Amino acid sequence: MIYFDNAATSFPKPDIVYQSIMKAMKEYGANPGRSGHKLALRLGREIFETREVIAKLFNIKNPMNVIFTFNCTESLNLGIKGILNRGDHVVTTSMEHNSVLRPLKALEKEGIETTIVKGDLMGRINPIDIENSIKHNTKLIITTHISNLTGTIIPIEAIGQIAKKNGIYYLVDAAQSAGVYNIDVEKMNIDMLAFPGHKCLLGPQGTGGLYIREGLDIKEMGQGGTGSISHLLEQPGVRPDRYESGTPNGPGIIGLGAGINYILQEGMDKVRKHEEELTKHFIEEITKIDKVKVYGPLDVRYQAAVVPINIGDVDSSELSYILDQDYDIEVRPGLHCAPIAHKTIGTFEQGVVRFSFGLYNTHEEIEQGIKAIKEISREA
């Protein structure tokens, strides 16, 4: 089996991730922060160590500003709904995932105004268009770092500078970049950073997080037990407890920490270079095949390891089915939870088949993928 669906979930994970999860489950899988016995204390310490390694990865000064969630969607909902109020204006882009667009659509019913800056046919966003969309009541700018459809790299540092200059908060969706591309929340003027654990960070599903800048007050999504300040009926105001009610996914967070440590040991630049080489190889060969349409910048300086294609007028779901059933190649077809992005690049009706490469893919697998597309295109 050849797995080219890493933009959905990275697979497989490093062995240390599986081992760390199982060790936590078997040896100290208690409830952190809810008791003083040694098992609870150990899990609590190791969860904090994951918070610290996340802070190191993104240059976050205070690890307590890292909030654990169960996925990037929850992180984005917390960041978006926690800061916006009736009368506020938001600037976002046409390349966003529904995890951004749907919360904003829901908030429009509550008096939030949204401007969607359109990208070009390659999915590129011009920061000037974002700046020109700012109004007197603009409170938040939200952009993805890398499009989950085209792999287009968005210039988040330039956008962060625009946000800072205009006194506007900036929320970045790092679903496709965290763990592969350098993110420095201080240098890039990022006020909130949403990230999943199960993609490029090599952790398990059911993990994710949101960085919230020191001093930025956002509302919690829910209230409940935190294991702290339990004599009060009001939700604690301290971080991260304010945003982490209920029992956390302790073993999953330990696995996430193991995945991040693996990336840091291997070297993020090495991981990125490997993915760039695979992507370049795929783009160079796939663009030579008759009937194949390829989308995005088609240049690894501006495109991550996500490459969408179509073959003639073949339905994307049919093409994906053939790749799976006849070639044992796993990809993702359809609209990828990004309908406006598809309208932007002109693929809304057909969808695309998305190839997304990861740490454990090889050039031999790229060659097999190319061979399969050649054979299918001859029959199309």
C-alpha positions as a printed Julia matrix, in Angstrom:
380×3 Matrix{Float64}:
   0.0    0.0     0.0
   1.18   3.51   -0.88
  -0.2    6.21    1.39
  -0.46   9.66   -0.21
  -3.06  11.17    2.16
  -0.8   12.81    4.75
  -2.64  16.14    4.52
  -5.59  14.39    6.19
  -3.57  12.42    8.75
   0.1   11.47    8.67
   0.65   7.74    8.45
   2.53   5.83    9.68
   3.92   7.49   12.8
   7.41   7.01   14.24
   7.61   3.93   16.46
   8.4    6.12   19.47
   4.93   7.67   19.18
   3.16   4.3    19.43
   5.49   3.2    22.21
   4.94   6.39   24.24
   1.16   6.14   23.99
   1.11   2.5    25.05
   3.54   3.12   27.9
   1.38   5.95   29.21
  -1.74   3.79   28.95
  -0.2    0.78   30.66
   2.07   2.35   33.27
   0.58   5.65   34.4
  -2.73   6.22   32.63
  -4.39   7.99   35.55
  -6.2   11.33   35.6
  -3.75  14.28   35.62
  -4.4   17.23   37.9
  -7.18  15.45   39.78
  -5.18  13.78   42.51
  -1.86  13.89   44.36
  -0.81  10.29   43.86
   2.28   9.41   41.84
   0.48   8.2    38.71
  -1.57  11.38   38.36
   1.49  13.51   39.08
   3.6   11.69   36.49
   1.03  12.08   33.73
   0.59  15.74   34.68
   4.35  16.32   34.44
   4.62  14.67   31.05
   1.66  16.62   29.69
   3.45  19.78   30.8
   6.61  18.58   29.04
   4.61  18.34   25.81
   3.39  21.89   26.43
   7.02  22.94   26.79
   8.17  21.25   23.59
   5.31  22.89   21.67
   6.41  26.25   23.09
   9.95  25.53   21.93
   8.78  24.61   18.43
   6.82  27.83   17.9
   8.95  30.21   20.03
   6.2   30.67   22.6
   7.6   32.36   25.7
   5.17  30.89   28.24
   4.1   27.23   27.83
   0.95  27.96   29.85
  -0.34  29.87   26.83
  -0.56  26.58   24.93
  -4.1   25.21   25.19
  -4.7   21.54   24.39
  -7.72  20.69   22.26
  -8.89  17.54   20.49
  -8.18  18.82   16.96
  -7.46  21.93   14.93
 -11.17  22.51   14.28
 -11.82  22.89   18.0
  -8.82  25.22   18.25
 -10.12  27.43   15.44
 -13.62  27.55   16.94
 -12.16  28.61   20.27
 -10.01  31.3    18.69
 -12.75  32.65   16.42
 -15.76  32.51   18.73
 -13.78  33.43   21.8
 -12.72  36.84   20.52
 -15.48  38.13   18.25
 -18.55  40.1    19.33
 -21.52  41.65   17.56
 -20.39  44.5    15.32
 -16.87  43.14   14.76
 -15.43  42.67   11.26
 -13.21  39.78   10.16
 -10.92  39.48    7.14
 -10.19  36.0     5.83
  -9.44  34.36    2.48
 -11.02  32.15   -0.15
  -8.41  29.46    0.52
  -9.68  28.64    3.99
 -10.94  25.31    5.27
 -14.53  24.98    6.47
 -13.13  24.92   10.01
 -12.71  28.66    9.53
 -15.55  29.44    7.15
 -18.34  27.6     8.97
 -17.73  29.23   12.37
 -17.67  32.61   10.62
 -20.89  31.81    8.77
 -22.53  30.89   12.08
 -21.32  34.15   13.64
 -22.74  36.22   10.79
 -26.18  35.37   12.24
 -25.03  37.02   15.46
 -23.92  40.28   13.86
 -20.35  39.52   12.8
 -19.27  40.89    9.41
 -16.88  38.91    7.18
 -14.78  39.87    4.17
 -13.31  37.01    2.11
 -10.24  38.03    0.1
 -10.08  36.01   -3.11
  -6.95  34.17   -4.16
  -5.76  33.71   -7.73
  -5.99  30.55   -9.85
  -2.92  29.14   -8.07
  -4.39  29.8    -4.64
  -2.06  32.69   -3.89
  -3.14  35.51   -1.58
  -1.81  39.04   -1.96
  -1.25  40.64    1.48
  -2.11  44.03   -0.03
  -5.63  42.76   -0.74
  -5.94  41.85    2.93
  -4.76  45.29    4.03
  -7.18  46.97    1.64
 -10.05  44.99    3.21
  -9.48  46.39    6.69
 -12.28  48.54    8.08
 -12.65  50.7    11.17
 -14.25  47.76   13.03
 -11.9   45.01   11.83
 -10.92  43.0    14.89
  -9.42  39.83   13.45
  -7.56  38.52   10.41
  -7.64  34.76    9.84
  -5.57  32.92    7.25
  -4.33  29.45    6.68
  -0.55  29.02    6.46
  -0.77  26.39    3.73
  -3.84  25.62    1.64
  -5.09  22.1     2.23
  -6.3   22.07   -1.4
  -3.42  23.47   -3.46
  -0.55  23.41   -0.99
  -0.03  27.12   -1.64
   2.13  28.76    1.03
   0.53  31.94    2.34
   2.9   34.79    3.37
   1.88  34.82    7.03
   4.78  36.96    8.22
   3.79  39.8     5.86
   0.15  39.46    6.93
   1.21  39.44   10.59
   3.01  42.73   10.06
  -0.13  44.23    8.5
  -2.2   43.06   11.46
   0.25  44.5    13.97
   0.51  47.82   12.15
  -3.27  48.18   12.2
  -3.82  46.95   15.76
  -5.74  43.86   14.62
  -5.47  40.35   16.02
  -4.08  37.62   13.75
  -5.14  33.95   13.88
  -3.18  31.42   11.8
  -4.45  27.98   10.83
  -1.29  25.84   10.81
  -3.04  22.55   10.01
  -0.78  21.81    7.04
   2.42  23.47    8.2
   3.09  22.88   11.91
   6.02  20.49   12.14
   7.41  21.1     8.64
   7.61  24.87    8.14
   9.17  27.3    10.6
   6.62  29.19   12.67
   7.78  31.86   15.11
   4.79  33.49   16.81
   6.89  36.45   17.97
   8.65  37.19   14.67
   5.49  36.62   12.64
   3.21  38.63   14.97
   0.79  35.74   15.45
  -1.72  36.31   18.25
  -3.35  32.87   17.99
  -2.0   29.74   16.35
  -4.24  26.71   15.77
  -2.63  23.36   15.04
  -3.56  19.65   14.9
  -1.48  16.94   16.5
  -2.21  14.19   13.99
  -0.75  15.64   10.8
   2.8   16.97   10.38
   3.45  16.86   14.14
   3.19  13.04   13.9
   0.95  12.64   16.95
  -2.28  10.64   17.21
  -5.76  11.73   16.27
  -7.65  13.44   19.08
  -4.86  15.93   19.78
  -4.36  19.56   18.87
  -3.8   22.95   20.38
  -4.24  26.69   20.33
  -1.61  29.22   21.28
  -3.1   32.41   22.75
  -0.83  35.42   23.13
  -0.18  36.65   26.68
  -2.77  39.23   27.71
  -5.26  38.35   24.97
  -8.57  37.64   26.68
 -10.8   35.2    24.81
 -13.92  33.51   26.1
 -13.81  29.82   26.95
 -16.03  27.48   24.91
 -17.27  25.57   27.94
 -17.01  25.27   31.69
 -16.39  22.35   34.0
 -13.92  20.55   36.18
 -10.29  21.55   35.83
  -8.81  20.06   38.98
  -7.93  23.58   40.13
  -9.65  26.21   42.3
 -12.42  23.68   42.87
 -13.99  25.59   45.76
 -15.34  28.18   43.3
 -18.35  27.63   41.06
 -17.01  30.06   38.46
 -14.6   28.85   35.78
 -10.96  29.53   36.77
  -9.4   32.44   34.93
  -5.89  31.02   34.86
  -4.32  29.46   31.79
  -4.46  26.79   30.58
  -7.17  25.63   33.03
  -9.74  28.17   31.8
  -9.86  26.45   28.41
  -9.24  22.81   29.36
 -12.29  21.58   31.25
 -12.69  17.84   31.66
 -10.27  14.97   31.45
  -7.63  15.52   28.74
  -6.41  12.95   26.23
  -3.35  12.25   28.37
  -1.83   9.33   26.42
  -2.54  11.15   23.16
  -0.77  14.28   24.38
   2.2   12.15   25.43
   2.23  10.67   21.93
   2.1   14.17   20.46
   5.09  15.17   22.54
   6.97  12.12   21.26
   6.15  13.08   17.68
   7.39  16.64   18.13
  10.57  15.47   19.86
  11.17  13.12   16.93
  10.88  16.05   14.5
  13.25  18.17   16.57
  15.79  15.33   16.75
  15.58  14.63   13.02
  15.64  18.32   12.21
  12.65  20.15   10.78
  14.74  21.43    7.87
  15.59  17.82    6.97
  11.93  16.82    7.07
  10.93  19.79    4.92
  13.7   19.14    2.39
  12.58  15.51    2.03
   8.99  16.58    1.38
  10.12  19.29   -1.06
  12.16  16.76   -3.04
   9.21  14.37   -3.25
   6.88  17.18   -4.3
   9.29  18.46   -6.95
   9.71  14.92   -8.32
   5.95  14.42   -8.52
   5.24  17.8   -10.13
   7.99  17.41  -12.72
   6.65  14.03  -13.86
   2.91  14.55  -13.5
   2.94  17.71  -15.64
   4.33  15.68  -18.56
   1.29  13.38  -18.77
  -1.39  14.07  -21.36
  -4.9   14.83  -20.07
  -3.64  15.53  -16.54
  -4.47  18.9   -14.99
  -2.31  19.96  -12.03
  -3.17  22.84   -9.7
  -1.23  25.19   -7.44
   1.97  27.19   -7.92
   3.86  24.05   -9.1
   7.02  25.35   -7.45
   8.24  24.02   -4.1
   9.29  27.52   -3.06
   5.59  28.39   -2.94
   3.87  24.99   -2.67
   4.03  22.45    0.14
   3.74  18.67   -0.22
   0.11  18.88   -1.38
  -0.57  18.46   -5.11
  -4.13  18.26   -6.53
  -4.77  16.77   -9.97
  -7.51  15.74  -12.36
  -7.49  13.54  -15.45
  -9.63  15.04  -18.19
 -13.26  15.06  -17.09
 -12.97  11.95  -14.91
 -14.85  12.4   -11.63
 -12.36  12.8    -8.79
 -14.07  10.14   -6.67
 -13.9    7.65   -9.54
 -10.2    8.34  -10.05
  -9.51   7.92   -6.34
 -11.44   4.63   -6.36
  -9.36   3.29   -9.26
  -6.11   4.27   -7.54
  -7.23   2.52   -4.36
  -8.72  -0.64   -5.85
  -6.37  -1.25   -8.79
  -3.1    0.24   -7.57
  -3.37   0.23   -3.76
  -2.63   3.97   -3.68
  -4.47   6.0    -1.03
  -5.39   9.59   -1.92
  -8.31  11.92   -1.19
 -10.9   13.09   -3.74
 -13.68  15.65   -3.63
 -13.92  19.16   -2.22
 -11.64  18.69    0.82
 -13.87  20.81    3.1
 -12.77  23.88    1.12
 -15.59  24.76   -1.32
 -14.63  28.4    -1.87
 -11.03  27.38   -2.54
 -12.3   25.04   -5.26
 -14.33  27.87   -6.77
 -11.19  30.0    -6.67
  -9.16  27.54   -8.77
 -12.1   26.41  -10.93
 -12.58  22.85   -9.67
 -15.83  23.12   -7.73
 -17.84  20.87  -10.06
 -15.25  18.14  -10.58
 -13.33  18.3    -7.34
  -9.72  17.1    -7.41
  -7.66  14.12   -6.36
  -5.2   15.31   -3.74
  -1.79  13.71   -3.39
  -0.08  14.69   -0.14
   3.35  13.42    0.82
   4.97  12.89    4.2
   8.01  11.84    6.13
   7.82   8.15    5.23
   7.08   8.43    1.52
   9.85   7.58   -0.97
  10.84   8.47   -4.51
  10.08   4.88   -5.51
   6.49   5.43   -4.36
   6.34   8.66   -6.38
   7.4    6.7    -9.45
   4.68   4.12   -8.84
   2.12   6.89   -8.47
   3.22   8.47  -11.74
   3.07   5.09  -13.49
  -0.49   4.56  -12.26
  -1.63   8.0   -13.46
  -0.06   7.38  -16.88
  -1.93   4.1   -17.24
  -5.24   5.56  -16.1
  -4.88   8.63  -18.36
  -4.38   6.38  -21.41
  -7.74   4.76  -20.69
  -9.58   7.99  -19.88
